[in-house]
Amino acid sequence: MYQDLKKTFSWSSMKRDIAEYVTACLTCQKAKVENQKPRGLGDPVMEVR
């Protein structure tokens, strides 16, 4: 998020403010890679004859 916003905006405590926002954001926490379950191998493929 910081990398995207710094292209357009800038203020002295920007990095800290964004970090605090992301920490408090439930959607952001759910989207974090370490909070997601691995996808696994998926469904087995059945051969049709």
N, C-alpha and C positions, 0 to 999 in steps of 0.2 A: 504494500500500500504506500509506504514511504517513497519508494522509488518512483511510483507513478505520480504522486502528488508533488514531489520536489521539482518536477519538470515545469509546473505551472505556478506553484505557490512557494513562499518562503517566509518563515518567522523564526525568532530566536529559539524557541522551545519546541519547534515543530516535531523533531524526532521523538522526544519524550511524550508530547501530546498524542501523537499517533499511536505510540506503544501503549499508553494508558487506555486509549479508545479501543484498540484491538483486544486488550486484556479483558475489558468489560463487555465486549460485544459477543453475545451468545452465538450468533450466526458465524462470526469469525472463528470462534473456538471449535465449533462443529466442523468447519471446513479445513482446519489444520490437519496436515497429513498424519501426524502422530496420533490423532484422535479417531482415525478411520480404520476400520477392520480391513485386513488384506482381502483381496478379491478371490483368491483361491484359484482352483483349476476350472471352475465353471461346471456346466452340465456335461455329462458324458455324451459323446456323439454316437448315435445309433445308426448302423448301416442298414439301408433298406434294399432288399433283394427282390 
